[in-house]
Amino acid sequence: MKVLHKCRTFFIYLYKELKTLSQKWAYTRSERNALVALLAIIFMLIILKNPIINKISPDNNNKIDSTKYFTLIAQIENAKIDNNSYNTQKTSFSSFTSNKISDEYTKIEINSSTAEDFQRLKGIGKVFAERIVKYRDKIGGFSTLEQLKEVYGIHDTVYQKFKSNIYVKPVSKKQIIITKRIIEINSASQDDFESLNGIGKVFAQRIIQFREKLGGFYSKEQLKDVYGIHDTVYQKIKEQIKITPVQFTRKINVNTATYEELTSNPYLFSTVAKQIIGYRTKVKPFNSIEDLQKLYYIKDHPEYYDKILPYISID
């Protein structure tokens, strides 16, 4: 009823407006009535479009049902995703818990373990694991757990993280024969030095560079003058090295050598080189090697004189 009332009101309004326009545009009465009828039909079609379609459309219920169907399908898919996510998280948690429990109760024997075994320890990655195995091979096996701290980079803080997960079965002399390799330090290669207990690639390179700058060693203890090789390291290797006396042919003439030539020898560092040049130019040339003992630095460090003596000359 409301719709019919609105239609009636609209038609009356439309008729009056068209009457006014017809007088202005000179429409006849029949033309005006025809225009009103056409607009009325268009208006009715617009108003009654949805009710008519809803009543005559046989697919309406299907449309509603299909909407519900797709909604239901989406809910099922979401439920599957949530379930899979839950299962994944459950599996991940179970795996994590299993690994954690496994790590807590992992115990490895350090004399028979592989690098892969060592990587299972807390704080030990691939690099440390390989170093441990290499060090163990050098020394012929560990006798105590504490020896692991002798491996480069494994400080006490690292050791404390995994010490409860390791044990050792000391290797007896009957179980393994260790052939100690003795190397001659004036002719040894980098690989030779690396084979020594406690000497890695870096130290081996430093030793060779130091030896080349000097022109050769005259004493085994000169290895302690190489940067980083302290007495503790030297004590580990001193039984594995020997020295063959060499004839030093590259002696430096302290009366004629330039500053660069003097400092090319590691023992004649800048302070000593400057004092040598100052003495021979401001005082007098060196008449004997003993005159070097008059230099201020050597007066304060008398042991230094014996150290440089094999490498210098006055003519």
C-alpha positions as CSV (number, residue, x, y, z in Angstrom):
1,M,0.0,0.0,0.0
2,K,2.8,2.4,0.8
3,V,4.3,1.8,-2.6
4,L,1.0,2.5,-4.4
5,H,0.5,5.7,-2.4
6,K,4.0,6.9,-3.4
7,C,3.3,6.1,-7.0
8,R,0.0,8.1,-6.9
9,T,1.7,11.1,-5.3
10,F,4.5,10.9,-7.9
11,F,2.1,10.7,-10.9
12,I,0.1,13.8,-9.6
13,Y,3.4,15.7,-9.2
14,L,4.6,14.5,-12.6
15,Y,1.4,15.4,-14.3
16,K,1.4,19.0,-13.0
17,E,5.1,19.5,-14.0
18,L,4.5,18.2,-17.5
19,K,1.4,20.4,-17.8
20,T,3.5,23.4,-17.0
21,L,6.2,22.3,-19.4
22,S,3.7,21.6,-22.2
23,Q,2.4,25.1,-22.0
24,K,6.0,26.4,-22.2
25,W,7.1,24.0,-25.0
26,A,3.7,23.8,-26.8
27,Y,3.0,20.1,-26.3
28,T,-0.6,18.9,-27.1
29,R,-2.7,17.2,-24.4
30,S,-2.3,13.8,-26.0
31,E,1.5,14.2,-26.2
32,R,1.6,15.1,-22.6
33,N,-0.5,12.1,-21.6
34,A,1.6,9.8,-23.6
35,L,4.8,11.1,-22.0
36,V,3.2,10.7,-18.5
37,A,2.3,7.1,-19.3
38,L,5.8,6.3,-20.5
39,L,7.5,7.8,-17.5
40,A,4.9,6.0,-15.2
41,I,5.8,2.6,-16.8
42,I,9.6,3.3,-16.4
43,F,9.0,4.3,-12.8
44,M,7.0,1.2,-12.0
45,L,9.6,-1.1,-13.5
46,I,12.3,0.5,-11.3
47,I,10.1,0.2,-8.2
48,L,9.0,-3.3,-8.8
49,K,12.2,-4.7,-10.3
50,N,13.6,-6.5,-7.1
51,P,10.2,-7.9,-5.8
52,I,9.4,-9.3,-9.3
53,I,12.9,-10.8,-9.8
54,N,12.9,-12.4,-6.4
55,K,9.6,-14.0,-7.0
56,I,10.2,-15.3,-10.6
57,S,13.9,-16.2,-10.2
58,P,14.1,-20.0,-9.7
59,D,17.8,-19.7,-8.8
60,N,17.3,-17.4,-5.8
61,N,17.3,-20.2,-3.2
62,N,20.2,-21.8,-5.1
63,K,22.1,-18.5,-4.9
64,I,21.6,-18.3,-1.1
65,D,22.5,-22.0,-0.8
66,S,25.6,-21.6,-2.9
67,T,26.7,-18.6,-0.8
68,K,26.3,-20.7,2.3
69,Y,28.1,-23.6,0.6
70,F,31.2,-21.5,-0.3
71,T,31.2,-20.0,3.2
72,L,31.1,-23.4,4.7
73,I,34.0,-24.6,2.4
74,A,36.1,-21.6,3.4
75,Q,35.5,-22.4,7.1
76,I,36.6,-26.0,6.5
77,E,39.8,-24.8,4.7
78,N,40.6,-22.4,7.5
79,A,40.1,-25.2,10.0
80,K,42.5,-27.4,8.0
81,I,45.1,-24.6,8.0
82,D,44.8,-24.1,11.7
83,N,45.1,-27.8,12.3
84,N,48.2,-28.1,10.1
85,S,49.7,-25.1,11.8
86,Y,49.0,-26.7,15.2
87,N,50.6,-30.0,14.1
88,T,53.6,-28.2,12.7
89,Q,54.1,-26.2,15.9
90,K,53.6,-29.4,17.9
91,T,56.2,-31.2,15.9
92,S,58.6,-28.3,16.1
93,F,58.2,-28.1,19.8
94,S,58.6,-31.9,20.2
95,S,61.7,-31.7,18.0
96,F,63.1,-28.8,20.0
97,T,62.4,-30.6,23.3
98,S,63.9,-33.8,22.0
99,N,67.1,-32.0,20.9
100,K,67.4,-30.2,24.1
101,I,67.0,-33.3,26.1
102,S,69.5,-35.1,23.8
103,D,72.0,-32.2,24.2
104,E,71.7,-32.3,28.0
105,Y,72.6,-36.0,28.1
106,T,75.1,-36.0,25.3
107,K,78.5,-37.3,26.4
108,I,81.4,-37.8,24.0
109,E,84.8,-39.3,24.5
110,I,87.3,-36.8,23.3
111,N,90.0,-39.2,22.1
112,S,87.7,-41.1,19.8
113,S,85.1,-38.5,18.7
114,T,85.0,-37.0,15.2
115,A,84.7,-33.4,14.3
116,E,81.0,-33.9,13.7
117,D,80.7,-35.3,17.3
118,F,82.4,-32.2,18.7
119,Q,80.0,-29.9,16.9
120,R,77.2,-31.3,19.1
121,L,78.8,-29.7,22.1
122,K,77.5,-26.3,23.2
123,G,79.7,-23.4,21.9
124,I,81.7,-25.7,19.5
125,G,81.2,-25.0,15.8
126,K,82.8,-26.4,12.8
127,V,86.1,-24.4,13.1
128,F,86.6,-25.3,16.8
129,A,85.7,-28.9,16.2
130,E,88.3,-29.2,13.4
131,R,90.9,-27.5,15.6
132,I,90.3,-30.0,18.4
133,V,90.8,-33.0,16.1
134,K,93.9,-31.5,14.5
135,Y,95.4,-30.7,17.9
136,R,94.6,-34.1,19.2
137,D,96.3,-35.7,16.2
138,K,99.4,-33.6,16.8
139,I,99.8,-34.5,20.5
140,G,98.8,-38.1,20.0
141,G,95.7,-37.9,22.2
142,F,94.4,-36.2,25.3
143,S,95.3,-37.4,28.7
144,T,93.0,-34.9,30.6
145,L,89.9,-32.9,29.8
146,E,91.7,-29.7,30.7
147,Q,94.0,-30.1,27.6
148,L,91.1,-28.9,25.5
149,K,91.8,-25.4,26.7
150,E,95.2,-25.6,25.0
151,V,93.4,-25.6,21.6
152,Y,93.6,-22.1,20.1
153,G,90.4,-20.1,20.8
154,I,88.9,-22.5,23.4
155,H,89.2,-20.3,26.5
156,D,87.9,-21.3,30.0
157,T,84.6,-19.6,29.3
158,V,84.0,-21.8,26.3
159,Y,85.3,-24.9,28.1
160,Q,82.9,-24.4,31.0
161,K,79.9,-24.6,28.6
162,F,80.5,-28.2,27.5
163,K,82.8,-29.8,30.1
164,S,79.9,-31.7,31.7
165,N,79.3,-33.3,28.3
166,I,82.7,-34.8,27.8
167,Y,84.9,-37.5,29.2
168,V,88.3,-38.9,28.4
169,K,89.9,-42.3,28.1
170,P,93.6,-41.5,28.3
171,V,95.6,-43.0,25.5
172,S,98.4,-45.2,26.8
173,K,101.8,-45.7,25.1
174,K,100.8,-49.3,24.5
175,Q,97.7,-48.2,22.5
176,I,99.5,-45.7,20.3
177,I,103.0,-45.1,19.1
178,I,103.7,-41.4,18.7
179,T,106.5,-40.7,16.3
180,K,107.8,-37.2,17.2
181,R,109.0,-35.4,14.2
182,I,112.2,-33.4,14.7
183,I,112.6,-30.5,12.4
184,E,115.6,-28.3,11.7
185,I,114.5,-24.7,12.1
186,N,116.9,-23.1,9.6
187,S,115.6,-25.2,6.7
188,A,112.1,-26.2,7.8
189,S,109.1,-25.3,5.6
190,Q,105.8,-23.8,6.7
191,D,104.2,-27.2,6.7
192,D,107.1,-28.5,8.9
193,F,106.4,-25.8,11.5
194,E,102.7,-26.4,11.4
195,S,103.3,-30.0,12.3
196,L,104.7,-28.9,15.7
197,N,102.5,-29.0,18.8
198,G,101.0,-25.5,19.3
199,I,102.1,-24.0,16.0
200,G,99.4,-23.2,13.5
201,K,99.5,-21.5,10.2
202,V,99.9,-18.0,11.5
203,F,102.8,-18.8,13.8
204,A,104.5,-20.9,11.1
205,Q,104.3,-17.9,8.6
206,R,105.7,-15.6,11.3
207,I,108.7,-17.8,12.0
208,I,109.7,-18.1,8.4
209,Q,109.3,-14.3,7.8
210,F,111.4,-13.6,10.9
211,R,114.1,-16.1,9.8
212,E,114.3,-14.6,6.3
213,K,114.8,-11.1,7.7
214,L,117.5,-12.2,10.1
215,G,119.3,-14.4,7.6
216,G,119.0,-17.5,9.8
217,F,118.9,-18.6,13.4
218,Y,121.9,-19.3,15.6
219,S,119.9,-20.5,18.6
220,K,116.6,-22.5,19.1
221,E,115.5,-20.0,21.7
222,Q,115.4,-17.2,19.1
223,L,112.0,-18.6,18.3
224,K,110.7,-16.8,21.4
225,D,111.5,-13.5,19.7
226,V,108.9,-14.3,17.1
227,Y,105.7,-12.3,17.9
228,G,103.2,-14.4,19.9
229,I,105.5,-17.3,20.6
230,H,105.9,-17.1,24.4
231,D,107.9,-19.4,26.6
232,T,104.8,-21.6,27.2
233,V,104.6,-22.3,23.5
234,Y,108.3,-22.7,23.1
235,Q,108.3,-25.3,25.9
236,K,105.9,-27.4,23.9
237,I,108.0,-27.5,20.8
238,K,111.6,-27.4,22.1
239,E,112.0,-31.2,22.1
240,Q,110.8,-31.3,18.5
241,I,113.3,-28.9,17.0
242,K,117.0,-28.7,16.3
243,I,119.3,-26.3,14.7
244,T,122.2,-26.6,12.4
245,P,124.8,-23.8,12.6
246,V,124.9,-21.6,9.6
247,Q,127.5,-19.2,8.1
248,F,125.9,-15.7,8.2
249,T,126.9,-14.0,4.9
250,R,124.4,-11.2,5.1
251,K,126.0,-9.2,7.9
252,I,125.1,-5.5,8.1
253,N,128.0,-3.0,8.1
254,V,127.1,-0.6,10.9
255,N,129.5,2.0,9.5
256,T,127.9,2.2,6.0
257,A,124.4,0.8,6.2
258,T,121.5,3.2,5.7
259,Y,118.6,3.5,8.1
260,E,116.5,1.2,5.8
261,E,119.3,-1.4,5.6
262,L,119.7,-1.4,9.4
263,T,116.0,-1.7,10.2
264,S,115.6,-4.6,7.7
265,N,116.9,-6.8,10.5
266,P,114.2,-7.3,13.2
267,Y,116.8,-6.8,16.0
268,L,118.0,-3.4,14.7
269,F,114.7,-1.6,15.2
270,S,114.3,2.1,14.8
271,T,115.7,3.2,18.2
272,V,118.9,1.2,17.8
273,A,119.3,2.2,14.1
274,K,119.1,5.9,14.9
275,Q,121.7,5.6,17.7
276,I,124.1,3.7,15.4
277,I,123.8,6.4,12.7
278,G,124.1,9.2,15.4
279,Y,127.2,7.7,16.9
280,R,129.1,7.1,13.7
281,T,128.3,10.6,12.3
282,K,128.5,12.8,15.5
283,V,131.2,10.9,17.5
284,K,133.2,8.6,15.2
285,P,133.0,5.6,13.0
286,F,133.0,2.2,14.9
287,N,136.5,0.9,15.2
288,S,135.4,-2.4,16.6
289,I,132.2,-4.3,17.3
290,E,132.6,-3.7,21.0
291,D,132.0,0.1,20.3
292,L,128.3,-0.8,20.0
293,Q,128.2,-1.3,23.7
294,K,128.6,2.5,24.0
295,L,125.1,3.0,22.6
296,Y,122.5,4.1,25.2
297,Y,120.1,1.4,24.4
298,I,122.7,-1.4,24.7
299,K,124.0,0.1,27.9
300,D,120.5,-0.3,29.4
301,H,120.0,-3.7,27.8
302,P,123.4,-5.5,27.8
303,E,121.9,-8.8,26.8
304,Y,120.8,-7.2,23.5
305,Y,124.5,-7.0,22.4
306,D,124.9,-10.7,22.2
307,K,121.6,-11.0,20.3
308,I,122.8,-8.7,17.4
309,L,126.4,-9.7,17.4
310,P,126.1,-12.5,14.7
311,Y,124.4,-10.2,12.3
312,I,126.7,-7.1,12.2
313,S,130.1,-6.1,11.0
314,I,132.2,-2.9,10.9
315,D,133.7,-3.5,7.4
